[in-house]
């Protein structure tokens, strides 16, 4: 009798474990189906922290068209330009206002984490907690200037009473931090003019000679108008390249690293340069709100990865001379954690350089 009860109990336990396992499998399948169907008849909002017309805006439009075809349910992706404070407004909105449902994406400048590192009171986000979808390309920093400027090389800016006026949107953007880094590392001088809504407005100001120069990306310089035409006509020329090596398209332009070697820059300056140029490995990051369910994050990341090999997007990139050099969402996650850990001396130096 006891032996029979023992066998019965064993059978009951096995049956219970099997039932629980089957239930978990069914729940998992149900959850996966629910997530796959979530985006059907939905609209995703892509908040772009830049004004219309610049290369980040153009990338956002290209990605929205391609990604929508690769998300189950094929939701419509509508763009909403939200320029302000160098895309800080858009980043704050995505982190603090947007619902964590996977229906809001954001495109903003990769150097915004500087503002958090130096303790800017305007920051309403934690950079390391953004949910990253991916970046379509990596970038190189440059500064370009009107061709009729008397400053022909970066060395011409050393020891001048007043440097050329360079347009920028706000603190923490490439238009601000790269010229400041070059000033600190090479002993040159720029006169930064902040407050422009975006790249298109700065280029218009250059055309009107309100400002003579600006910092941007090499990819944007050769991949969007009007700078693409300016490079061909000689209306503008590049003063300095922030990349690790010279680019064939501007082979006569020295890199910041070459010039720091020439000037025997201090170690702390080199460490600072490494930090301030780290956004180049981030590129043009696409993110969503913290708290989005993991299954939806996977759908969005998969759609992003598929979009970058979509024939229509590849053709558009080729036409615009864009180089697709993607960074995955997982890679951006790791970079995000790493860049937020900096030694105290570098942060103090950053505060001095990035201040008004």
C-alpha positions in Angstrom: 0.0 0.0 0.0 2.8 2.4 0.9 4.7 1.4 -2.2 1.6 2.2 -4.4 1.1 5.6 -2.7 4.8 6.4 -3.4 4.5 5.6 -7.0 1.2 7.5 -7.2 2.9 10.6 -5.6 5.8 10.3 -8.1 3.4 10.2 -11.0 1.5 13.2 -9.6 4.7 15.2 -9.3 5.8 14.3 -12.8 2.3 15.2 -14.2 2.4 18.5 -12.2 5.9 19.4 -13.6 4.7 18.5 -17.2 1.6 20.6 -16.8 3.5 23.6 -15.5 6.1 23.3 -18.3 3.3 23.1 -20.9 1.6 26.1 -19.3 4.8 28.1 -19.5 5.3 27.2 -23.1 1.7 28.3 -24.0 2.1 31.5 -22.1 5.4 32.2 -23.8 3.8 31.6 -27.2 0.8 33.7 -26.3 3.1 36.5 -25.2 5.2 36.3 -28.3 2.1 36.5 -30.5 0.8 39.4 -28.5 4.0 41.3 -29.0 4.1 40.5 -32.7 0.6 41.8 -33.1 1.1 44.8 -30.8 2.2 47.1 -33.6 -0.7 46.2 -35.9 -2.9 49.4 -36.6 -0.5 51.4 -34.4 1.4 54.6 -35.2 5.0 55.1 -33.9 6.2 58.6 -33.3 9.9 59.3 -34.2 11.0 62.4 -32.3 13.9 64.1 -34.1 15.8 66.6 -32.0 16.9 68.6 -35.1 15.3 70.9 -37.6 14.3 69.6 -41.0 16.9 69.3 -43.7 20.1 68.2 -41.9 21.7 64.8 -42.3 20.2 63.5 -39.0 16.8 64.5 -40.1 17.4 62.8 -43.5 18.6 59.7 -41.8 15.5 59.7 -39.6 13.2 59.9 -42.6 15.0 57.1 -44.4 15.0 54.8 -41.4 11.3 55.5 -40.7 10.3 54.4 -44.2 12.5 51.2 -44.1 11.8 50.2 -40.5 8.0 50.3 -40.8 8.2 47.6 -43.4 10.1 45.2 -41.1 8.1 45.6 -37.8 5.3 43.0 -37.5 2.0 44.7 -38.3 3.8 47.4 -40.4 2.9 50.4 -38.2 3.2 53.8 -39.7 6.1 55.8 -38.4 5.5 59.6 -38.2 8.3 62.1 -37.8 8.1 65.0 -35.4 10.9 67.5 -35.5 11.6 68.8 -31.9 14.7 71.0 -32.1 15.8 72.8 -29.0 18.9 73.0 -26.9 20.9 71.0 -29.4 18.4 68.1 -29.2 18.4 68.1 -25.4 14.6 68.9 -25.5 14.0 65.8 -27.5 16.1 63.6 -25.2 14.4 64.9 -22.1 11.0 64.3 -23.7 11.8 60.7 -24.7 13.1 59.9 -21.2 10.7 61.8 -18.9 7.5 62.3 -20.9 6.9 59.6 -23.5 5.1 56.5 -22.4 7.3 53.3 -22.1 5.2 51.4 -24.6 7.5 51.2 -27.6 5.5 53.7 -29.6 7.9 56.6 -29.3 11.5 56.6 -30.7 14.0 59.4 -30.5 16.9 60.6 -32.6 19.3 63.0 -30.9 23.0 64.1 -30.8 25.4 61.5 -29.3 27.3 64.0 -27.2 24.4 64.8 -24.9 25.9 62.6 -22.1 28.5 65.3 -21.6 25.8 67.5 -20.1 25.0 64.8 -17.6 28.7 64.2 -16.7 29.2 67.9 -15.9 26.0 68.1 -13.9 24.0 70.3 -16.1 20.7 71.1 -14.4 18.8 71.0 -17.7 19.3 67.2 -18.0 16.3 65.1 -17.2 17.7 61.8 -18.3 20.1 59.1 -17.3 22.1 58.3 -20.5 23.0 54.8 -19.4 19.3 53.9 -19.0 18.0 54.8 -22.4 16.9 51.8 -24.4 19.1 51.8 -27.6 17.8 50.5 -30.9 20.9 51.1 -33.0 22.9 53.7 -35.0 23.1 53.6 -38.8 26.6 55.0 -39.1 29.7 56.1 -37.2 31.1 59.6 -37.7 34.2 61.8 -37.8 34.3 65.3 -36.4 35.4 68.2 -38.6 35.4 72.0 -38.6 34.7 73.7 -42.0 35.0 77.3 -42.9 34.2 79.7 -45.7 36.7 79.5 -48.5 37.1 83.3 -48.6 38.1 83.4 -44.9 41.6 84.7 -44.2 42.2 81.6 -42.0 43.5 79.1 -44.4 44.8 76.4 -41.9 44.2 75.6 -38.3 47.6 77.1 -37.4 46.3 80.5 -38.6 44.0 80.6 -35.6 46.8 80.5 -33.1 47.5 83.8 -31.4 44.8 85.8 -33.1 42.9 88.5 -31.2 39.6 87.2 -32.3 38.8 83.9 -34.0 36.2 83.3 -36.7 32.6 83.1 -35.7 31.4 79.5 -35.6 27.7 78.7 -35.4 26.3 76.1 -33.0 23.1 75.1 -31.5 23.8 74.5 -27.8 26.2 73.2 -25.2 27.0 69.5 -25.5 26.5 69.4 -29.3 29.3 68.8 -31.8 29.2 72.4 -32.9 30.1 73.4 -29.3 32.4 70.7 -27.8 34.6 70.0 -30.8 35.8 73.6 -31.3 36.3 73.9 -27.6 38.4 70.7 -27.6 40.5 72.0 -30.5 41.0 75.3 -28.7 42.2 73.6 -25.5 44.4 71.0 -27.3 46.0 73.3 -29.9 46.0 76.8 -28.4 43.8 78.3 -31.1 40.7 80.5 -30.9 37.1 80.4 -32.1 34.3 82.7 -31.4 31.3 80.4 -30.8 27.8 81.7 -31.6 25.2 79.5 -29.9 21.4 79.4 -30.3 20.8 78.2 -33.8 17.9 75.7 -34.1 19.8 73.3 -36.3 22.4 72.5 -39.0 20.3 74.0 -41.8 20.1 77.4 -40.0 23.8 77.4 -39.3 24.6 76.7 -43.0 22.3 79.5 -44.0 24.1 81.8 -41.6 27.4 80.8 -43.2 26.0 81.5 -46.6 25.0 85.0 -45.4 28.5 85.4 -43.7 26.8 85.9 -40.3 29.2 83.2 -39.1 32.1 81.8 -41.1 32.5 78.2 -39.8 30.9 75.4 -37.9 31.7 71.9 -36.6 29.9 68.9 -38.0 30.5 65.4 -39.3 32.6 64.5 -42.3 29.7 62.3 -43.4 27.3 65.2 -43.2 29.7 67.5 -45.0 29.9 65.2 -48.1 26.5 63.7 -47.7 24.0 66.6 -47.5 23.4 70.0 -49.0 24.6 72.7 -49.2 28.0 71.6 -47.8 28.3 68.9 -50.5 28.1 71.5 -53.2 30.3 73.9 -51.2 33.1 71.3 -51.0 33.0 70.9 -54.8 32.9 74.7 -55.6 35.4 75.7 -53.0 32.9 77.9 -51.1 34.0 76.0 -48.0 37.0 74.0 -46.9 37.8 71.7 -43.9 40.2 73.1 -41.3 40.7 70.0 -39.1 39.6 66.4 -38.9 38.8 64.7 -35.6 39.2 61.1 -37.0 41.9 58.6 -36.1 43.5 59.0 -39.5 43.3 61.3 -42.5 40.4 60.8 -45.0 41.2 60.5 -48.7 38.6 63.1 -49.6 40.5 65.7 -47.5 43.9 64.2 -47.6 45.6 67.5 -47.0 43.8 68.2 -43.7 45.6 67.1 -40.6 43.9 65.2 -37.8 43.6 66.5 -34.3 45.7 63.5 -33.1 48.5 64.4 -35.5 48.5 68.0 -34.3 48.4 66.9 -30.6 51.5 64.7 -31.3 53.2 67.7 -32.9 52.5 69.9 -29.9 53.3 67.1 -27.4 50.0 67.5 -25.7 49.7 66.5 -22.1 48.2 63.1 -21.1 45.1 64.7 -19.5 44.5 66.5 -22.8 44.7 63.2 -24.7 42.3 61.5 -22.3 39.9 64.4 -22.6 40.1 64.1 -26.4 39.3 60.4 -26.2 36.2 61.2 -24.1 35.0 64.2 -26.2 35.5 62.2 -29.4 33.8 59.1 -28.1 30.4 60.2 -29.6 31.9 59.3 -33.0 31.6 55.6 -32.1 28.0 56.2 -31.2 27.2 57.9 -34.5 23.5 58.8 -34.8 21.8 56.9 -32.0 18.1 55.8 -32.2 16.6 55.2 -28.8 13.3 54.5 -27.1 12.0 55.1 -23.6 13.3 53.1 -20.5 10.8 50.5 -19.4 9.7 49.3 -22.9 9.0 45.5 -22.7 11.9 43.5 -23.8 9.9 41.7 -26.5 9.1 45.0 -28.2 12.7 46.2 -27.9 13.7 43.0 -29.8 11.1 43.7 -32.5 12.4 47.3 -32.9 16.1 46.2 -33.0 15.4 43.5 -35.5 13.5 45.9 -37.7 16.3 48.4 -37.5 18.9 45.8 -38.5 16.8 44.7 -41.4 16.2 48.3 -42.5 19.9 48.8 -43.0 20.1 46.1 -45.6 16.7 47.0 -47.2 17.4 47.6 -50.9 15.5 50.9 -51.0 17.5 52.3 -48.0 20.8 51.0 -49.4 20.0 52.7 -52.7 19.2 56.0 -51.0 22.4 55.8 -48.9 24.4 55.2 -52.1 22.7 58.1 -53.8 23.5 60.4 -50.9 27.0 59.1 -50.5 26.2 57.8 -47.0 28.4 55.1 -45.5 26.3 52.5 -43.6 28.5 51.5 -40.7 26.0 50.3 -38.1 26.3 50.1 -34.3 23.8 47.6 -32.7 21.5 48.4 -29.8 23.5 46.0 -27.6 26.7 47.8 -28.5 25.2 51.2 -27.8 24.1 49.8 -24.4 27.7 48.8 -23.6 29.1 52.2 -24.8 26.5 54.0 -22.8 27.6 52.4 -19.6 31.3 52.9 -20.3 31.2 56.6 -21.2 29.3 57.5 -18.0 32.3 56.3 -16.0 35.0 58.9 -16.2 37.8 60.0 -13.8 37.4 63.1 -11.7 40.2 65.0 -13.4 38.7 64.5 -16.9 35.3 65.6 -15.6 36.7 68.8 -14.1 38.5 69.6 -17.3 35.3 69.0 -19.2 33.4 71.4 -17.0 36.0 74.1 -17.8 35.9 73.5 -21.6 32.1 73.0 -21.9 31.1 75.9 -19.8 29.7 79.0 -21.5 
